Amino acid sequence: MSECHLTVELTDTGPVLHYRAERGAAERFADSARRQSLVHRVTIDSQVSVKMKPLPYQRLFLA
């Protein structure tokens, strides 16, 4: 499994959160958050760092 960088913006003026997550979990989290309008923006890229915190409750989004 490969990890990726997940950027979560809750509002257009709020804080930007950075997490690392397994690619599949990140994609499912992003889809779910967008579908439920829980976030302003979510992006996924390969700029992952071990210093980033893991996505909370990542196991809920793993297939």
Sequence and secondary structure as in RCSB ss.txt:
>XXXX:A:sequence
MSECHLTVELTDTGPVLHYRAERGAAERFADSARRQSLVHRVTIDSQVSVKMKPLPYQRLFLA
>XXXX:A:secstr
  EEEEEEESSSSS EEEEEEEHHHHHHHHHHHHHTT  SEEEEES   TTSEE TTGGGG  
